[in-house]
Amino acid sequence: MYITAIDFETAWYAPHSAIALGVTRILDGKVVDTTSWLFRPPGRRVYIRPDFIAIHGITPDQLEDKPDFFGVWPEIAPYLENTKMLLAHNARFDRTVLYATAEHYGINLPSFDWVCTVNVARSKWPDIENHKLNTVSKHLGIELNHHDAASDAHACASIYLRACEADIQAA
């Protein structure tokens, strides 16, 4: 069974406005793969709030020829199968986006166990200045291209694995 880290980027504030998903899978304590998808947000035209573009750098022209989330779901679904746990840095956000987007497109999802690596980082490294993904990644020496969904998912998985290593060393 996999442990799977996910990261979404959205087009606007609505949780079903996902436009990018990064996934990193862990098996037997090792990262085995990382991948990502870009897809159109809901609606007939591709709209992304300018302040969101400033965060993640994804522009409407990058999505014009992409399918919507439902169109890439057949590629995404296998990455969530055989998953015993989902990880996300700020899990409330990614969990909400996953379920809202799936509901919007009529996709039934199982329930997953979730671990928030923000909370993991707060517990394991309480003295760093904050527990944002870029701060924790820098503190741990994890390479990160922040707000690239694949890079964010990989960093999240790496934070989780480093915390597990810290537990093993402390035992």
VMD Tcl script that builds the backbone (N, CA, C; Angstrom):
set m [mol new atoms 513]
animate dup $m
set s [atomselect $m all]
$s set {name element resname resid chain x y z} {
  {N N MET 1 A 0.831 -1.190 0.000}
  {CA C MET 1 A 0.000 0.000 0.000}
  {C C MET 1 A 0.874 1.252 0.000}
  {N N TYR 2 A 0.459 2.205 -0.781}
  {CA C TYR 2 A 1.190 3.459 -0.907}
  {C C TYR 2 A 0.774 4.458 0.159}
  {N N ILE 3 A 1.675 5.378 0.437}
  {CA C ILE 3 A 1.373 6.644 1.089}
  {C C ILE 3 A 1.558 7.665 -0.022}
  {N N THR 4 A 0.569 8.513 -0.227}
  {CA C THR 4 A 0.578 9.407 -1.375}
  {C C THR 4 A 0.469 10.856 -0.936}
  {N N ALA 5 A 1.428 11.660 -1.338}
  {CA C ALA 5 A 1.400 13.103 -1.079}
  {C C ALA 5 A 0.780 13.791 -2.283}
  {N N ILE 6 A -0.090 14.761 -2.020}
  {CA C ILE 6 A -0.731 15.490 -3.105}
  {C C ILE 6 A -0.587 16.987 -2.882}
  {N N ASP 7 A -0.665 17.725 -3.977}
  {CA C ASP 7 A -0.679 19.183 -3.904}
  {C C ASP 7 A -1.504 19.722 -5.064}
  {N N PHE 8 A -2.458 20.590 -4.760}
  {CA C PHE 8 A -3.284 21.239 -5.772}
  {C C PHE 8 A -2.907 22.696 -5.914}
  {N N GLU 9 A -3.105 23.221 -7.112}
  {CA C GLU 9 A -3.113 24.653 -7.384}
  {C C GLU 9 A -4.491 24.955 -7.954}
  {N N THR 10 A -5.031 26.123 -7.626}
  {CA C THR 10 A -6.384 26.478 -8.057}
  {C C THR 10 A -6.388 27.757 -8.878}
  {N N ALA 11 A -7.507 27.960 -9.578}
  {CA C ALA 11 A -7.662 29.126 -10.447}
  {C C ALA 11 A -8.240 30.325 -9.710}
  {N N TRP 12 A -9.035 30.063 -8.700}
  {CA C TRP 12 A -9.639 31.108 -7.888}
  {C C TRP 12 A -9.990 30.499 -6.546}
  {N N TYR 13 A -10.757 31.218 -5.713}
  {CA C TYR 13 A -11.002 30.783 -4.345}
  {C C TYR 13 A -11.902 29.555 -4.215}
  {N N ALA 14 A -12.779 29.299 -5.172}
  {CA C ALA 14 A -13.677 28.142 -5.057}
  {C C ALA 14 A -12.852 26.855 -5.020}
  {N N PRO 15 A -13.152 25.961 -4.083}
  {CA C PRO 15 A -12.322 24.761 -3.947}
  {C C PRO 15 A -12.382 23.817 -5.144}
  {N N HIS 16 A -13.412 23.923 -5.978}
  {CA C HIS 16 A -13.489 23.043 -7.151}
  {C C HIS 16 A -12.771 23.637 -8.371}
  {N N SER 17 A -12.027 24.722 -8.180}
  {CA C SER 17 A -11.354 25.394 -9.303}
  {C C SER 17 A -9.935 24.874 -9.528}
  {N N ALA 18 A -9.703 23.613 -9.229}
  {CA C ALA 18 A -8.366 23.028 -9.394}
  {C C ALA 18 A -7.897 23.116 -10.844}
  {N N ILE 19 A -6.602 23.429 -11.002}
  {CA C ILE 19 A -6.002 23.481 -12.337}
  {C C ILE 19 A -4.692 22.705 -12.423}
  {N N ALA 20 A -4.176 22.274 -11.288}
  {CA C ALA 20 A -2.947 21.481 -11.289}
  {C C ALA 20 A -2.981 20.544 -10.090}
  {N N LEU 21 A -2.452 19.353 -10.306}
  {CA C LEU 21 A -2.317 18.376 -9.235}
  {C C LEU 21 A -0.953 17.726 -9.348}
  {N N GLY 22 A -0.238 17.699 -8.241}
  {CA C GLY 22 A 1.019 16.964 -8.145}
  {C C GLY 22 A 0.831 15.804 -7.194}
  {N N VAL 23 A 1.443 14.675 -7.525}
  {CA C VAL 23 A 1.321 13.462 -6.719}
  {C C VAL 23 A 2.704 12.844 -6.562}
  {N N THR 24 A 3.048 12.481 -5.340}
  {CA C THR 24 A 4.265 11.717 -5.055}
  {C C THR 24 A 3.864 10.514 -4.225}
  {N N ARG 25 A 4.277 9.336 -4.670}
  {CA C ARG 25 A 3.944 8.121 -3.930}
  {C C ARG 25 A 5.168 7.577 -3.202}
  {N N ILE 26 A 4.908 7.078 -1.999}
  {CA C ILE 26 A 5.917 6.465 -1.142}
  {C C ILE 26 A 5.545 4.998 -0.967}
  {N N LEU 27 A 6.522 4.142 -1.111}
  {CA C LEU 27 A 6.331 2.714 -0.874}
  {C C LEU 27 A 7.529 2.214 -0.090}
  {N N ASP 28 A 7.270 1.518 0.994}
  {CA C ASP 28 A 8.341 0.972 1.842}
  {C C ASP 28 A 9.353 2.038 2.253}
  {N N GLY 29 A 8.848 3.221 2.604}
  {CA C GLY 29 A 9.709 4.275 3.118}
  {C C GLY 29 A 10.547 5.003 2.094}
  {N N LYS 30 A 10.234 4.831 0.794}
  {CA C LYS 30 A 10.997 5.501 -0.266}
  {C C LYS 30 A 10.040 6.119 -1.288}
  {N N VAL 31 A 10.418 7.287 -1.799}
  {CA C VAL 31 A 9.662 7.893 -2.893}
  {C C VAL 31 A 9.859 7.031 -4.139}
  {N N VAL 32 A 8.751 6.612 -4.740}
  {CA C VAL 32 A 8.845 5.766 -5.932}
  {C C VAL 32 A 8.467 6.492 -7.218}
  {N N ASP 33 A 7.648 7.541 -7.114}
  {CA C ASP 33 A 7.362 8.328 -8.315}
  {C C ASP 33 A 6.695 9.643 -7.949}
  {N N THR 34 A 6.878 10.594 -8.857}
  {CA C THR 34 A 6.253 11.910 -8.751}
  {C C THR 34 A 5.757 12.281 -10.133}
  {N N THR 35 A 4.545 12.781 -10.197}
  {CA C THR 35 A 3.993 13.221 -11.467}
  {C C THR 35 A 3.016 14.357 -11.220}
  {N N SER 36 A 2.613 15.014 -12.299}
  {CA C SER 36 A 1.642 16.107 -12.153}
  {C C SER 36 A 0.838 16.265 -13.434}
  {N N TRP 37 A -0.269 16.967 -13.289}
  {CA C TRP 37 A -1.160 17.250 -14.407}
  {C C TRP 37 A -1.590 18.699 -14.339}
  {N N LEU 38 A -1.761 19.291 -15.506}
  {CA C LEU 38 A -2.437 20.577 -15.651}
  {C C LEU 38 A -3.776 20.295 -16.311}
  {N N PHE 39 A -4.817 21.020 -15.904}
  {CA C PHE 39 A -6.131 20.827 -16.501}
  {C C PHE 39 A -6.916 22.127 -16.401}
  {N N ARG 40 A -7.935 22.217 -17.229}
  {CA C ARG 40 A -8.766 23.419 -17.269}
  {C C ARG 40 A -9.617 23.519 -16.008}
  {N N PRO 41 A -9.869 24.730 -15.548}
  {CA C PRO 41 A -10.827 24.886 -14.457}
  {C C PRO 41 A -12.251 24.741 -15.011}
  {N N PRO 42 A -13.239 24.631 -14.146}
  {CA C PRO 42 A -14.622 24.564 -14.622}
  {C C PRO 42 A -14.997 25.833 -15.384}
  {N N GLY 43 A -15.925 25.693 -16.300}
  {CA C GLY 43 A -16.410 26.844 -17.060}
  {C C GLY 43 A -16.020 26.753 -18.518}
  {N N ARG 44 A -16.692 27.558 -19.331}
  {CA C ARG 44 A -16.437 27.504 -20.772}
  {C C ARG 44 A -15.149 28.190 -21.170}
  {N N ARG 45 A -14.770 29.215 -20.437}
  {CA C ARG 45 A -13.502 29.874 -20.748}
  {C C ARG 45 A -12.529 29.628 -19.602}
  {N N VAL 46 A -11.256 29.711 -19.907}
  {CA C VAL 46 A -10.236 29.497 -18.886}
  {C C VAL 46 A -9.978 30.822 -18.191}
  {N N TYR 47 A -10.392 30.886 -16.937}
  {CA C TYR 47 A -10.159 32.078 -16.133}
  {C C TYR 47 A -9.320 31.688 -14.922}
  {N N ILE 48 A -8.272 32.468 -14.671}
  {CA C ILE 48 A -7.454 32.318 -13.469}
  {C C ILE 48 A -7.265 33.721 -12.891}
  {N N ARG 49 A -7.547 33.874 -11.609}
  {CA C ARG 49 A -7.367 35.180 -10.975}
  {C C ARG 49 A -5.911 35.624 -11.136}
  {N N PRO 50 A -5.692 36.876 -11.494}
  {CA C PRO 50 A -4.318 37.360 -11.645}
  {C C PRO 50 A -3.459 37.177 -10.393}
  {N N ASP 51 A -4.041 37.352 -9.200}
  {CA C ASP 51 A -3.243 37.162 -7.994}
  {C C ASP 51 A -2.883 35.694 -7.783}
  {N N PHE 52 A -3.678 34.773 -8.316}
  {CA C PHE 52 A -3.337 33.352 -8.248}
  {C C PHE 52 A -2.234 33.032 -9.253}
  {N N ILE 53 A -2.301 33.655 -10.427}
  {CA C ILE 53 A -1.225 33.481 -11.414}
  {C C ILE 53 A 0.097 33.944 -10.806}
  {N N ALA 54 A 0.049 35.045 -10.068}
  {CA C ALA 54 A 1.267 35.564 -9.433}
  {C C ALA 54 A 1.848 34.569 -8.435}
  {N N ILE 55 A 1.009 33.729 -7.846}
  {CA C ILE 55 A 1.482 32.731 -6.881}
  {C C ILE 55 A 2.073 31.521 -7.594}
  {N N HIS 56 A 1.287 30.898 -8.475}
  {CA C HIS 56 A 1.719 29.622 -9.061}
  {C C HIS 56 A 2.250 29.719 -10.478}
  {N N GLY 57 A 2.032 30.826 -11.132}
  {CA C GLY 57 A 2.592 31.013 -12.469}
  {C C GLY 57 A 1.861 30.300 -13.595}
  {N N ILE 58 A 0.733 29.688 -13.303}
  {CA C ILE 58 A -0.030 28.992 -14.343}
  {C C ILE 58 A -0.954 29.999 -15.001}
  {N N THR 59 A -0.863 30.095 -16.321}
  {CA C THR 59 A -1.633 31.088 -17.064}
  {C C THR 59 A -2.708 30.399 -17.920}
  {N N PRO 60 A -3.760 31.143 -18.287}
  {CA C PRO 60 A -4.819 30.553 -19.104}
  {C C PRO 60 A -4.319 29.915 -20.399}
  {N N ASP 61 A -3.335 30.540 -21.048}
  {CA C ASP 61 A -2.859 29.970 -22.318}
  {C C ASP 61 A -2.215 28.594 -22.128}
  {N N GLN 62 A -1.700 28.305 -20.930}
  {CA C GLN 62 A -1.127 26.983 -20.666}
  {C C GLN 62 A -2.210 25.911 -20.558}
  {N N LEU 63 A -3.458 26.329 -20.334}
  {CA C LEU 63 A -4.539 25.376 -20.099}
  {C C LEU 63 A -5.539 25.284 -21.237}
  {N N GLU 64 A -5.449 26.179 -22.218}
  {CA C GLU 64 A -6.435 26.238 -23.299}
  {C C GLU 64 A -6.670 24.889 -23.975}
  {N N ASP 65 A -5.603 24.137 -24.235}
  {CA C ASP 65 A -5.754 22.865 -24.951}
  {C C ASP 65 A -5.815 21.655 -24.023}
  {N N LYS 66 A -5.921 21.892 -22.717}
  {CA C LYS 66 A -5.951 20.802 -21.743}
  {C C LYS 66 A -7.391 20.350 -21.505}
  {N N PRO 67 A -7.574 19.092 -21.119}
  {CA C PRO 67 A -8.905 18.658 -20.684}
  {C C PRO 67 A -9.199 19.216 -19.293}
  {N N ASP 68 A -10.436 19.064 -18.854}
  {CA C ASP 68 A -10.757 19.427 -17.483}
  {C C ASP 68 A -10.359 18.274 -16.553}
  {N N PHE 69 A -10.611 18.420 -15.264}
  {CA C PHE 69 A -10.230 17.404 -14.288}
  {C C PHE 69 A -10.835 16.046 -14.635}
  {N N PHE 70 A -12.096 16.039 -15.041}
  {CA C PHE 70 A -12.746 14.777 -15.406}
  {C C PHE 70 A -12.011 14.108 -16.562}
  {N N GLY 71 A -11.490 14.904 -17.481}
  {CA C GLY 71 A -10.760 14.365 -18.630}
  {C C GLY 71 A -9.435 13.724 -18.266}
  {N N VAL 72 A -8.806 14.167 -17.171}
  {CA C VAL 72 A -7.545 13.551 -16.746}
  {C C VAL 72 A -7.749 12.550 -15.616}
  {N N TRP 73 A -8.979 12.447 -15.118}
  {CA C TRP 73 A -9.253 11.541 -14.009}
  {C C TRP 73 A -8.789 10.104 -14.291}
  {N N PRO 74 A -8.980 9.562 -15.500}
  {CA C PRO 74 A -8.492 8.195 -15.743}
  {C C PRO 74 A -6.974 8.047 -15.526}
  {N N GLU 75 A -6.203 9.108 -15.703}
  {CA C GLU 75 A -4.763 9.062 -15.436}
  {C C GLU 75 A -4.477 9.234 -13.941}
  {N N ILE 76 A -5.273 10.046 -13.261}
  {CA C ILE 76 A -5.055 10.341 -11.843}
  {C C ILE 76 A -5.490 9.177 -10.955}
  {N N ALA 77 A -6.626 8.589 -11.261}
  {CA C ALA 77 A -7.236 7.573 -10.390}
  {C C ALA 77 A -6.276 6.469 -9.953}
  {N N PRO 78 A -5.456 5.909 -10.853}
  {CA C PRO 78 A -4.553 4.845 -10.405}
  {C C PRO 78 A -3.560 5.289 -9.318}
  {N N TYR 79 A -3.256 6.579 -9.275}
  {CA C TYR 79 A -2.332 7.081 -8.255}
  {C C TYR 79 A -2.973 7.141 -6.866}
  {N N LEU 80 A -4.289 7.081 -6.823}
  {CA C LEU 80 A -4.980 7.103 -5.539}
  {C C LEU 80 A -5.429 5.703 -5.117}
  {N N GLU 81 A -5.350 4.747 -6.024}
  {CA C GLU 81 A -5.688 3.371 -5.675}
  {C C GLU 81 A -4.562 2.777 -4.838}
  {N N ASN 82 A -4.909 1.835 -4.013}
  {CA C ASN 82 A -3.929 1.179 -3.135}
  {C C ASN 82 A -3.170 2.186 -2.266}
  {N N THR 83 A -3.847 3.266 -1.921}
  {CA C THR 83 A -3.271 4.284 -1.050}
  {C C THR 83 A -3.904 4.162 0.315}
  {N N LYS 84 A -3.055 3.988 1.331}
  {CA C LYS 84 A -3.606 3.879 2.679}
  {C C LYS 84 A -3.694 5.234 3.369}
  {N N MET 85 A -2.934 6.212 2.864}
  {CA C MET 85 A -2.909 7.507 3.519}
  {C C MET 85 A -2.545 8.583 2.494}
  {N N LEU 86 A -3.206 9.739 2.616}
  {CA C LEU 86 A -2.849 10.896 1.807}
  {C C LEU 86 A -2.166 11.919 2.698}
  {N N LEU 87 A -1.097 12.495 2.164}
  {CA C LEU 87 A -0.353 13.556 2.823}
  {C C LEU 87 A -0.563 14.848 2.061}
  {N N ALA 88 A -0.593 15.943 2.781}
  {CA C ALA 88 A -0.594 17.253 2.132}
  {C C ALA 88 A -0.042 18.261 3.124}
  {N N HIS 89 A 0.608 19.279 2.595}
  {CA C HIS 89 A 1.097 20.361 3.440}
  {C C HIS 89 A -0.026 21.383 3.489}
  {N N ASN 90 A -0.691 21.466 4.618}
  {CA C ASN 90 A -1.971 22.156 4.803}
  {C C ASN 90 A -3.073 21.266 4.230}
  {N N ALA 91 A -3.242 20.124 4.833}
  {CA C ALA 91 A -4.158 19.087 4.333}
  {C C ALA 91 A -5.592 19.576 4.202}
  {N N ARG 92 A -6.019 20.484 5.064}
  {CA C ARG 92 A -7.404 20.963 4.953}
  {C C ARG 92 A -7.666 21.536 3.562}
  {N N PHE 93 A -6.722 22.316 3.045}
  {CA C PHE 93 A -6.883 22.899 1.710}
  {C C PHE 93 A -6.960 21.806 0.647}
  {N N ASP 94 A -5.972 20.933 0.599}
  {CA C ASP 94 A -5.926 19.935 -0.473}
  {C C ASP 94 A -7.059 18.915 -0.365}
  {N N ARG 95 A -7.442 18.545 0.847}
  {CA C ARG 95 A -8.577 17.634 1.033}
  {C C ARG 95 A -9.853 18.289 0.504}
  {N N THR 96 A -10.061 19.564 0.849}
  {CA C THR 96 A -11.246 20.284 0.381}
  {C C THR 96 A -11.261 20.384 -1.134}
  {N N VAL 97 A -10.118 20.711 -1.732}
  {CA C VAL 97 A -10.047 20.820 -3.195}
  {C C VAL 97 A -10.308 19.461 -3.849}
  {N N LEU 98 A -9.698 18.409 -3.339}
  {CA C LEU 98 A -9.896 17.078 -3.921}
  {C C LEU 98 A -11.367 16.684 -3.915}
  {N N TYR 99 A -12.008 16.778 -2.755}
  {CA C TYR 99 A -13.395 16.336 -2.666}
  {C C TYR 99 A -14.356 17.277 -3.388}
  {N N ALA 100 A -14.113 18.588 -3.353}
  {CA C ALA 100 A -14.984 19.531 -4.064}
  {C C ALA 100 A -14.864 19.355 -5.574}
  {N N THR 101 A -13.658 19.146 -6.060}
  {CA C THR 101 A -13.456 18.958 -7.499}
  {C C THR 101 A -14.081 17.639 -7.944}
  {N N ALA 102 A -13.867 16.582 -7.184}
  {CA C ALA 102 A -14.474 15.292 -7.522}
  {C C ALA 102 A -15.995 15.398 -7.516}
  {N N GLU 103 A -16.544 16.054 -6.518}
  {CA C GLU 103 A -18.004 16.213 -6.459}
  {C C GLU 103 A -18.514 17.012 -7.651}
  {N N HIS 104 A -17.798 18.078 -8.013}
  {CA C HIS 104 A -18.201 18.905 -9.149}
  {C C HIS 104 A -18.319 18.081 -10.425}
  {N N TYR 105 A -17.427 17.116 -10.606}
  {CA C TYR 105 A -17.415 16.298 -11.817}
  {C C TYR 105 A -18.104 14.943 -11.637}
  {N N GLY 106 A -18.769 14.743 -10.499}
  {CA C GLY 106 A -19.513 13.509 -10.284}
  {C C GLY 106 A -18.633 12.288 -10.069}
  {N N ILE 107 A -17.448 12.490 -9.531}
  {CA C ILE 107 A -16.510 11.397 -9.271}
  {C C ILE 107 A -16.658 10.984 -7.809}
  {N N ASN 108 A -16.903 9.706 -7.589}
  {CA C ASN 108 A -16.990 9.195 -6.219}
  {C C ASN 108 A -15.605 8.818 -5.735}
  {N N LEU 109 A -15.245 9.339 -4.585}
  {CA C LEU 109 A -13.945 9.029 -3.978}
  {C C LEU 109 A -14.151 8.256 -2.689}
  {N N PRO 110 A -13.216 7.377 -2.376}
  {CA C PRO 110 A -13.272 6.755 -1.055}
  {C C PRO 110 A -12.824 7.773 -0.004}
  {N N SER 111 A -13.026 7.436 1.245}
  {CA C SER 111 A -12.444 8.285 2.280}
  {C C SER 111 A -11.012 7.807 2.488}
  {N N PHE 112 A -10.156 8.730 2.801}
  {CA C PHE 112 A -8.750 8.430 3.034}
  {C C PHE 112 A -8.379 8.876 4.444}
  {N N ASP 113 A -7.363 8.238 5.001}
  {CA C ASP 113 A -6.714 8.784 6.184}
  {C C ASP 113 A -5.802 9.900 5.692}
  {N N TRP 114 A -5.761 11.004 6.411}
  {CA C TRP 114 A -4.965 12.161 6.001}
  {C C TRP 114 A -3.950 12.501 7.073}
  {N N VAL 115 A -2.777 12.943 6.616}
  {CA C VAL 115 A -1.769 13.498 7.506}
  {C C VAL 115 A -1.375 14.856 6.941}
  {N N CYS 116 A -1.387 15.855 7.804}
  {CA C CYS 116 A -0.994 17.201 7.417}
  {C C CYS 116 A 0.471 17.408 7.803}
  {N N THR 117 A 1.325 17.624 6.814}
  {CA C THR 117 A 2.746 17.785 7.124}
  {C C THR 117 A 3.064 19.144 7.749}
  {N N VAL 118 A 2.131 20.087 7.719}
  {CA C VAL 118 A 2.322 21.304 8.516}
  {C C VAL 118 A 2.327 20.915 9.994}
  {N N ASN 119 A 1.362 20.092 10.376}
  {CA C ASN 119 A 1.282 19.648 11.776}
  {C C ASN 119 A 2.466 18.758 12.141}
  {N N VAL 120 A 2.878 17.904 11.224}
  {CA C VAL 120 A 4.052 17.063 11.457}
  {C C VAL 120 A 5.274 17.944 11.696}
  {N N ALA 121 A 5.453 18.950 10.839}
  {CA C ALA 121 A 6.612 19.844 10.967}
  {C C ALA 121 A 6.562 20.640 12.274}
  {N N ARG 122 A 5.381 21.091 12.651}
  {CA C ARG 122 A 5.253 21.821 13.924}
  {C C ARG 122 A 5.668 20.939 15.095}
  {N N SER 123 A 5.315 19.673 15.012}
  {CA C SER 123 A 5.646 18.740 16.085}
  {C C SER 123 A 7.136 18.387 16.108}
  {N N LYS 124 A 7.713 18.142 14.935}
  {CA C LYS 124 A 9.106 17.670 14.861}
  {C C LYS 124 A 10.125 18.788 14.917}
  {N N TRP 125 A 9.806 19.932 14.347}
  {CA C TRP 125 A 10.752 21.042 14.276}
  {C C TRP 125 A 10.057 22.318 14.769}
  {N N PRO 126 A 9.732 22.372 16.063}
  {CA C PRO 126 A 8.934 23.494 16.580}
  {C C PRO 126 A 9.654 24.838 16.574}
  {N N ASP 127 A 10.970 24.833 16.488}
  {CA C ASP 127 A 11.711 26.083 16.647}
  {C C ASP 127 A 11.999 26.836 15.352}
  {N N ILE 128 A 11.593 26.299 14.190}
  {CA C ILE 128 A 11.841 27.068 12.969}
  {C C ILE 128 A 10.849 28.224 12.892}
  {N N GLU 129 A 11.189 29.251 12.108}
  {CA C GLU 129 A 10.440 30.517 12.151}
  {C C GLU 129 A 8.967 30.362 11.791}
  {N N ASN 130 A 8.630 29.488 10.845}
  {CA C ASN 130 A 7.239 29.160 10.526}
  {C C ASN 130 A 7.240 27.774 9.878}
  {N N HIS 131 A 6.100 27.278 9.558}
  {CA C HIS 131 A 6.020 25.906 9.053}
  {C C HIS 131 A 5.422 25.844 7.652}
  {N N LYS 132 A 5.629 26.934 6.910}
  {CA C LYS 132 A 5.245 26.950 5.497}
  {C C LYS 132 A 6.124 25.959 4.746}
  {N N LEU 133 A 5.622 25.478 3.622}
  {CA C LEU 133 A 6.341 24.453 2.864}
  {C C LEU 133 A 7.745 24.900 2.473}
  {N N ASN 134 A 7.879 26.126 1.999}
  {CA C ASN 134 A 9.208 26.583 1.586}
  {C C ASN 134 A 10.160 26.722 2.773}
  {N N THR 135 A 9.652 27.142 3.921}
  {CA C THR 135 A 10.498 27.295 5.111}
  {C C THR 135 A 10.961 25.943 5.627}
  {N N VAL 136 A 10.035 24.999 5.736}
  {CA C VAL 136 A 10.387 23.663 6.228}
  {C C VAL 136 A 11.342 22.983 5.248}
  {N N SER 137 A 11.070 23.116 3.974}
  {CA C SER 137 A 11.940 22.514 2.954}
  {C C SER 137 A 13.354 23.072 3.052}
  {N N LYS 138 A 13.470 24.385 3.184}
  {CA C LYS 138 A 14.795 25.002 3.318}
  {C C LYS 138 A 15.491 24.499 4.576}
  {N N HIS 139 A 14.765 24.442 5.676}
  {CA C HIS 139 A 15.332 23.978 6.941}
  {C C HIS 139 A 15.877 22.550 6.829}
  {N N LEU 140 A 15.183 21.713 6.065}
  {CA C LEU 140 A 15.584 20.311 5.934}
  {C C LEU 140 A 16.487 20.044 4.729}
  {N N GLY 141 A 16.772 21.085 3.943}
  {CA C GLY 141 A 17.618 20.905 2.761}
  {C C GLY 141 A 16.916 20.172 1.631}
  {N N ILE 142 A 15.597 20.323 1.551}
  {CA C ILE 142 A 14.802 19.683 0.502}
  {C C ILE 142 A 14.653 20.655 -0.656}
  {N N GLU 143 A 15.001 20.209 -1.843}
  {CA C GLU 143 A 14.876 21.045 -3.034}
  {C C GLU 143 A 13.402 21.322 -3.304}
  {N N LEU 144 A 13.077 22.556 -3.657}
  {CA C LEU 144 A 11.680 22.939 -3.865}
  {C C LEU 144 A 11.568 24.032 -4.911}
  {N N ASN 145 A 10.703 23.819 -5.879}
  {CA C ASN 145 A 10.256 24.851 -6.808}
  {C C ASN 145 A 8.829 25.172 -6.357}
  {N N HIS 146 A 8.726 26.086 -5.390}
  {CA C HIS 146 A 7.468 26.318 -4.678}
  {C C HIS 146 A 6.330 26.690 -5.619}
  {N N HIS 147 A 5.176 26.084 -5.382}
  {CA C HIS 147 A 3.928 26.239 -6.125}
  {C C HIS 147 A 3.943 25.533 -7.473}
  {N N ASP 148 A 4.977 24.754 -7.751}
  {CA C ASP 148 A 4.906 23.763 -8.817}
  {C C ASP 148 A 4.323 22.524 -8.139}
  {N N ALA 149 A 3.171 22.042 -8.610}
  {CA C ALA 149 A 2.441 21.000 -7.889}
  {C C ALA 149 A 3.278 19.740 -7.672}
  {N N ALA 150 A 4.031 19.318 -8.665}
  {CA C ALA 150 A 4.864 18.114 -8.509}
  {C C ALA 150 A 5.953 18.347 -7.474}
  {N N SER 151 A 6.601 19.490 -7.514}
  {CA C SER 151 A 7.658 19.802 -6.564}
  {C C SER 151 A 7.104 19.913 -5.145}
  {N N ASP 152 A 5.946 20.545 -5.008}
  {CA C ASP 152 A 5.328 20.677 -3.690}
  {C C ASP 152 A 4.945 19.314 -3.119}
  {N N ALA 153 A 4.381 18.436 -3.953}
  {CA C ALA 153 A 4.014 17.094 -3.488}
  {C C ALA 153 A 5.260 16.314 -3.079}
  {N N HIS 154 A 6.320 16.442 -3.861}
  {CA C HIS 154 A 7.560 15.741 -3.535}
  {C C HIS 154 A 8.155 16.261 -2.219}
  {N N ALA 155 A 8.124 17.570 -2.022}
  {CA C ALA 155 A 8.628 18.148 -0.768}
  {C C ALA 155 A 7.789 17.676 0.413}
  {N N CYS 156 A 6.493 17.624 0.248}
  {CA C CYS 156 A 5.603 17.144 1.301}
  {C C CYS 156 A 5.960 15.711 1.678}
  {N N ALA 157 A 6.132 14.852 0.681}
  {CA C ALA 157 A 6.518 13.455 0.933}
  {C C ALA 157 A 7.867 13.395 1.643}
  {N N SER 158 A 8.789 14.242 1.224}
  {CA C SER 158 A 10.125 14.258 1.826}
  {C C SER 158 A 10.070 14.704 3.285}
  {N N ILE 159 A 9.247 15.685 3.590}
  {CA C ILE 159 A 9.080 16.134 4.975}
  {C C ILE 159 A 8.536 14.989 5.826}
  {N N TYR 160 A 7.546 14.297 5.309}
  {CA C TYR 160 A 6.978 13.161 6.037}
  {C C TYR 160 A 8.045 12.093 6.301}
  {N N LEU 161 A 8.824 11.763 5.286}
  {CA C LEU 161 A 9.862 10.738 5.455}
  {C C LEU 161 A 10.933 11.182 6.444}
  {N N ARG 162 A 11.303 12.461 6.397}
  {CA C ARG 162 A 12.301 12.971 7.354}
  {C C ARG 162 A 11.764 12.900 8.782}
  {N N ALA 163 A 10.491 13.181 8.966}
  {CA C ALA 163 A 9.887 13.078 10.295}
  {C C ALA 163 A 9.875 11.627 10.771}
  {N N CYS 164 A 9.602 10.711 9.851}
  {CA C CYS 164 A 9.637 9.280 10.213}
  {C C CYS 164 A 11.055 8.865 10.603}
  {N N GLU 165 A 12.048 9.356 9.883}
  {CA C GLU 165 A 13.456 9.067 10.229}
  {C C GLU 165 A 13.781 9.606 11.613}
  {N N ALA 166 A 13.291 10.801 11.924}
  {CA C ALA 166 A 13.544 11.400 13.238}
  {C C ALA 166 A 12.925 10.539 14.334}
  {N N ASP 167 A 11.737 9.983 14.057}
  {CA C ASP 167 A 11.099 9.088 15.035}
  {C C ASP 167 A 11.934 7.829 15.257}
  {N N ILE 168 A 12.447 7.278 14.175}
  {CA C ILE 168 A 13.249 6.060 14.280}
  {C C ILE 168 A 14.534 6.335 15.071}
  {N N GLN 169 A 15.173 7.475 14.775}
  {CA C GLN 169 A 16.410 7.821 15.478}
  {C C GLN 169 A 16.172 8.099 16.952}
  {N N ALA 170 A 14.997 8.606 17.279}
  {CA C ALA 170 A 14.685 8.932 18.675}
  {C C ALA 170 A 14.321 7.678 19.483}
  {N N ALA 171 A 13.939 6.629 18.770}
  {CA C ALA 171 A 13.500 5.402 19.480}
  {C C ALA 171 A 14.654 4.599 20.036}
}
mol reanalyze $m
mol bondsrecalc $m
mol representation Tube
mol addrep $m
